[in-house]
């Protein structure tokens, strides 16, 4: 894990350039004063000296932060103590080698050697740089590890949410399918009606399978599925149930979770009495960017089998998919569920 985490080169370059400029700042001020006073020696020695050391400090700083931020963790397979010793040795090697390299190159470019006094000062500056850059490198490394951990945690969080969403989508109560099959047994005497029933049932199964890997479907698709489901329900209850759909066509391309409307109609069927004396009417309509599913409350005397989690699961699906919630109201002996409609892609 540690080996894969790398500090961006852009960060290393910026930090190295900053330290190079800061170290070279006294020389820059000195050159500026000479130019301002007119005492500048235009033999280009000062200019060469300035740029050579600026480049040298930049490369030195970059090498130290690169080693301690990235390269050093190529040894992460080794024990931590071994890695620390290797990094210490390499940092000392760079600290010793760099001044010697500058001492060799400097006279080749400027024509003048570096004085012993300046060599001593240079070594002190480089030692200070190494100490500061070690702290900077450690901070950069910790930031990258923390950022990587946050990204990984967010990825796992999204993965868990998707897994939970898939689980919720798979928790569709199949009892209406069993009821439909029972109704089919009663219709076998009438081939035409049975064929229509089987056709609607087949369409429903196909829709359920096709929408299984989709988080949202258009309201138009959902209404077409609901039409088949309504046919099956009316085949069972005949005139004892009415599903009245009044949906404005301007909302047809809006999106909702698949099987959301079917779940609400099924919920109304499951929890309300449906008889000759108490027929059930389920109203489905759109208003102000929402779709409503309503029915008059007429509770069953005998409660139907079920987990009671249908509406809870639907609300969770909305939250996971669209960061929205459904609204449930029980006013004036009326049960109403309001579903948000999401703008289609």
Secondary structure, DSSP 4 states (H G I P E B T S, - for coil): -GGG----HHHHHHHHHHHHHHHHHHHHHHHHHHHHHT---TTSHHHHHHHHHHHHHHHHHHHHHHHHHTGGGGGTTS-HHHHHHHHHHHHHHHHHHHHHHHHHHHHHHHSSPPPHHHHHHHHHHHHHHHHHHHHHHHHHHHHHHHHHHHHHHHHHHHHHHHHHHHHHHT---THHHHHHHHHHHHHTT-HHHHHHHHHHHHHHHHHHHHTTT-S-EEHHHHHHHHHHHHHHHHHHHGGGEEEEEE--GGGTT-EE-TTHHHHHHHHHHHHB--SSSS-EEEEEEEETTEEEEEEE--B-SSPPP--S-HHHHHHHHHHHHHS---EEEEETTEEEEEEE-BPP-
